Amino acid sequence: MFWQIIMVVFVMVFSISETYAESCSGRGIELQVLGSGGPEVQDKRASSGYVIWQDGKARILIDCGGGSALRFGQSNAQMTDLHVGLFTHFHVDHAADFPVLVKSSFFEDRTRPLPVFGP
């Protein structure tokens, strides 16, 4: 079941073009775009970052480019709720804010490891 969800997410991630930092509705499974920009600052968007919500809790983080950590906080997501972090690749516009989120987990009393996977 987990891998089926991952496959659905990847299809959804690459077909979405708008960015929102609003909280998700809290029911079922939802994909939230934290950022869909690239490495340019002139595009005025956070770089690539996505959260999969399950029943109102952020469960999966996919990429975490520049600006994504701010959007993560604005969405009311909690590091303590995350089950896994996934990276499509390690370019700066997909991974730059990940250390910020890892550090923030110290302030949220995260007590379990966060598995992280990538290429």
Backbone bond lengths (Angstrom), bond angles and torsions (degrees), N, CA, C in turn:
res aa  C-N    CA-C-N  psi(-1)  N-CA   C-N-CA  omega(-1)  CA-C   N-CA-C  phi
1 M - - - 1.446 - - 1.531 110.54 -
2 F 1.330 116.94 -42.08 1.462 120.98 -178.80 1.526 110.84 -58.25
3 W 1.327 117.72 -46.99 1.462 120.95 -177.03 1.525 111.54 -70.06
4 Q 1.318 118.04 -29.39 1.460 120.46 174.73 1.524 110.02 -64.76
5 I 1.325 116.26 -41.17 1.463 120.54 177.85 1.523 109.89 -62.96
6 I 1.322 116.78 -42.93 1.467 121.05 179.47 1.528 110.48 -59.79
7 M 1.323 117.89 -44.07 1.462 121.27 179.95 1.529 111.04 -62.98
8 V 1.311 117.25 -43.81 1.464 121.15 178.20 1.523 110.23 -61.47
9 V 1.315 115.75 -40.88 1.461 120.45 -179.41 1.516 111.16 -62.43
10 F 1.307 117.78 -45.79 1.456 119.99 -178.99 1.523 111.09 -60.61
11 V 1.314 117.53 -39.92 1.461 120.58 176.99 1.520 109.98 -62.47
12 M 1.321 116.32 -43.42 1.462 120.66 -179.51 1.523 111.58 -67.70
13 V 1.314 117.11 -41.31 1.465 121.53 -176.92 1.516 111.04 -59.62
14 F 1.298 117.08 -43.53 1.448 119.69 -174.88 1.522 113.35 -84.47
15 S 1.329 117.69 2.10 1.459 120.29 177.00 1.524 112.43 -112.42
16 I 1.321 118.77 5.39 1.462 122.83 -176.91 1.521 109.32 -108.46
17 S 1.331 116.95 137.73 1.459 118.78 -177.68 1.523 114.51 -122.00
18 E 1.333 120.47 -9.94 1.456 121.56 -178.01 1.520 111.01 -99.80
19 T 1.345 115.45 156.25 1.457 121.36 -178.64 1.520 110.33 -117.63
20 Y 1.331 116.22 133.16 1.456 122.03 177.44 1.518 109.08 -135.30
21 A 1.330 117.08 147.41 1.459 121.13 175.55 1.521 110.41 -116.76
22 E 1.320 116.79 13.19 1.458 120.55 179.13 1.521 110.00 -73.34
23 S 1.324 115.59 156.96 1.456 120.14 175.38 1.519 109.58 -71.71
24 C 1.324 116.10 148.88 1.456 120.57 176.92 1.522 109.61 -79.44
25 S 1.323 116.76 166.49 1.468 121.75 -171.33 1.519 114.73 -69.07
26 G 1.329 118.37 -26.35 1.456 119.49 175.15 1.513 115.84 102.71
27 R 1.318 118.41 6.46 1.461 119.98 179.60 1.523 109.81 -131.07
28 G 1.329 116.12 140.09 1.453 120.46 177.02 1.514 112.58 71.86
29 I 1.343 115.25 -154.28 1.465 121.76 -179.77 1.516 108.22 -111.88
30 E 1.340 115.77 129.77 1.454 121.74 -179.16 1.521 109.96 -135.86
31 L 1.315 115.38 150.11 1.455 122.27 175.52 1.521 108.20 -108.42
32 Q 1.322 116.66 128.97 1.456 121.47 177.44 1.519 108.82 -117.23
33 V 1.313 116.05 130.21 1.456 121.95 176.73 1.526 107.99 -87.73
34 L 1.316 116.15 116.86 1.465 120.90 175.54 1.519 110.22 -84.24
35 G 1.304 115.98 -35.11 1.453 121.90 179.64 1.507 110.26 -162.40
36 S 1.330 115.87 144.97 1.463 120.23 178.76 1.523 110.84 -132.99
37 G 1.321 116.20 14.24 1.452 120.62 179.59 1.519 111.79 -84.25
38 G 1.296 114.44 177.19 1.457 120.76 177.57 1.518 110.01 -106.35
39 P 1.334 117.00 -153.81 1.458 120.14 -178.00 1.531 113.69 -82.60
40 E 1.345 118.07 1.32 1.461 120.37 -179.51 1.521 110.14 -85.64
41 V 1.331 117.17 140.14 1.467 120.13 176.25 1.527 111.44 -85.44
42 Q 1.320 117.81 -19.23 1.458 120.85 -178.83 1.527 113.08 -70.40
43 D 1.330 118.44 -17.54 1.471 118.95 -178.47 1.529 112.44 -78.74
44 K 1.347 116.69 -7.18 1.467 123.25 175.23 1.527 113.12 55.19
45 R 1.332 116.07 36.11 1.464 121.30 176.87 1.519 108.68 -132.64
46 A 1.313 115.73 150.29 1.465 119.61 171.90 1.524 107.93 -66.14
47 S 1.319 116.50 149.30 1.465 120.59 177.01 1.523 110.27 -71.87
48 S 1.318 116.22 175.14 1.468 122.76 -172.00 1.520 113.92 -50.67
49 G 1.312 114.98 128.60 1.454 122.00 176.27 1.518 109.92 -170.49
50 Y 1.321 116.97 135.87 1.463 122.14 -176.56 1.523 109.38 -141.83
51 V 1.312 116.07 146.90 1.461 121.64 175.50 1.519 108.28 -126.87
52 I 1.316 115.89 134.81 1.463 120.87 171.26 1.515 107.08 -100.85
53 W 1.321 114.80 124.48 1.458 122.87 -179.92 1.519 108.63 -101.40
54 Q 1.308 115.58 140.91 1.464 121.26 172.99 1.521 107.41 -129.74
55 D 1.313 115.86 117.33 1.466 122.26 179.55 1.528 112.61 50.18
56 G 1.329 115.42 45.50 1.458 120.60 174.33 1.511 116.51 83.35
57 K 1.333 117.80 6.38 1.463 120.80 179.25 1.527 109.60 -124.28
58 A 1.331 115.51 136.28 1.461 120.95 177.08 1.525 107.98 -69.80
59 R 1.325 117.16 118.61 1.468 120.72 -175.48 1.526 114.03 -111.32
60 I 1.334 117.16 -35.50 1.466 120.60 -176.00 1.525 108.86 -131.42
61 L 1.321 116.19 129.59 1.458 122.35 174.55 1.519 107.58 -105.84
62 I 1.330 116.49 126.82 1.464 121.09 177.09 1.518 107.47 -117.50
63 D 1.308 116.67 114.87 1.460 124.68 -176.46 1.528 110.66 61.13
64 C 1.315 115.06 159.26 1.470 119.85 -177.68 1.530 109.01 -159.15
65 G 1.342 115.09 64.60 1.454 120.55 -179.50 1.518 112.39 -73.07
66 G 1.316 116.26 177.69 1.455 121.85 -178.81 1.523 112.92 -52.66
67 G 1.316 116.79 131.36 1.457 122.55 -178.53 1.512 114.03 90.71
68 S 1.318 117.44 -16.09 1.468 121.17 -178.22 1.522 112.42 -67.95
69 A 1.316 117.58 -33.80 1.470 119.87 179.63 1.526 110.27 -65.08
70 L 1.327 116.89 -41.06 1.462 120.71 176.66 1.526 110.30 -61.81
71 R 1.327 116.75 -46.41 1.470 121.15 179.01 1.528 111.02 -64.28
72 F 1.326 117.50 -35.09 1.467 121.96 176.82 1.525 109.16 -59.27
73 G 1.322 116.33 -47.24 1.460 120.62 178.57 1.517 112.46 -65.24
74 Q 1.331 117.26 -40.27 1.462 121.06 179.48 1.524 112.30 -65.24
75 S 1.318 116.47 -26.23 1.468 120.41 -178.83 1.528 112.35 -81.09
76 N 1.328 116.20 -4.40 1.475 122.77 -175.73 1.526 113.34 68.90
77 A 1.321 117.16 18.64 1.465 120.80 173.88 1.529 108.74 -69.65
78 Q 1.305 116.71 153.31 1.463 122.39 -179.96 1.526 109.54 -122.83
79 M 1.315 116.56 134.33 1.467 120.54 176.18 1.524 111.39 -61.36
80 T 1.312 117.54 -30.37 1.470 120.84 -179.42 1.522 111.90 -65.88
81 D 1.335 118.01 -21.30 1.465 121.51 -178.98 1.520 113.55 -88.40
82 L 1.344 117.38 -17.75 1.472 120.01 -175.81 1.522 111.69 -66.46
83 H 1.337 114.99 138.53 1.462 121.36 176.24 1.524 112.00 -99.27
84 V 1.342 117.19 -30.54 1.464 119.86 -175.22 1.529 109.61 -159.80
85 G 1.330 115.35 151.74 1.458 122.84 171.58 1.518 108.78 -116.23
86 L 1.323 117.21 133.20 1.466 122.37 -178.82 1.526 109.41 -124.08
87 F 1.331 116.12 139.61 1.457 120.76 177.07 1.516 109.80 -122.64
88 T 1.339 115.96 131.40 1.459 120.23 176.99 1.524 110.07 -74.21
89 H 1.337 116.56 -37.29 1.462 123.48 172.73 1.528 107.36 -165.94
90 F 1.315 116.60 173.75 1.455 119.50 -170.36 1.529 114.38 -107.09
91 H 1.332 117.82 31.75 1.461 119.34 171.80 1.523 108.25 -69.43
92 V 1.326 116.35 154.92 1.465 121.03 -175.24 1.527 112.20 -59.14
93 D 1.340 118.15 -33.47 1.463 120.00 -178.60 1.529 112.66 -77.09
94 H 1.324 117.22 2.03 1.466 122.14 176.03 1.529 112.35 -119.97
95 A 1.334 117.75 -9.12 1.470 118.85 -173.12 1.531 115.43 -138.98
96 A 1.322 119.51 -5.28 1.471 121.65 -170.53 1.522 114.73 -60.15
97 D 1.326 118.80 -35.01 1.467 120.64 -176.00 1.526 113.73 -90.91
98 F 1.307 118.23 -0.08 1.466 119.04 -178.76 1.532 112.46 -60.38
99 P 1.338 119.86 -42.89 1.474 118.69 177.20 1.533 112.89 -58.69
100 V 1.326 117.09 -32.59 1.469 120.68 177.61 1.524 110.09 -62.62
101 L 1.330 116.98 -45.23 1.467 120.09 179.75 1.524 111.64 -67.36
102 V 1.320 116.98 -38.37 1.468 119.45 178.13 1.524 109.36 -61.53
103 K 1.322 116.91 -45.70 1.468 120.21 178.50 1.526 111.16 -62.79
104 S 1.323 117.48 -38.43 1.469 120.07 -179.35 1.522 112.08 -64.48
105 S 1.323 116.58 -25.11 1.473 119.11 179.75 1.530 111.47 -66.10
106 F 1.337 117.46 -22.65 1.466 120.26 176.23 1.526 111.40 -66.27
107 F 1.321 116.10 -29.44 1.466 120.97 -178.70 1.525 112.38 -87.82
108 E 1.318 116.77 -9.85 1.462 121.74 178.87 1.521 111.62 -104.18
109 D 1.300 117.78 4.83 1.470 122.08 179.78 1.521 113.11 58.39
110 R 1.322 116.32 43.78 1.464 119.48 174.21 1.520 107.61 -65.70
111 T 1.332 117.39 128.69 1.463 121.22 -174.28 1.519 113.57 -109.38
112 R 1.322 118.44 -6.25 1.462 119.69 -179.36 1.524 109.93 -123.25
113 P 1.319 117.12 154.76 1.465 120.16 179.21 1.533 110.75 -63.63
114 L 1.316 115.72 153.49 1.459 121.54 174.40 1.522 107.76 -107.47
115 P 1.330 117.70 107.66 1.465 119.24 176.57 1.532 109.67 -64.74
116 V 1.321 116.36 136.90 1.460 121.84 -179.98 1.519 107.80 -128.98
117 F 1.344 116.06 132.36 1.459 121.19 -178.06 1.521 109.88 -128.95
118 G 1.306 115.70 146.81 1.454 121.55 177.17 1.511 109.25 -164.30
119 P 1.310 115.35 -175.91 1.474 118.70 -178.77 1.519 112.33 -66.98
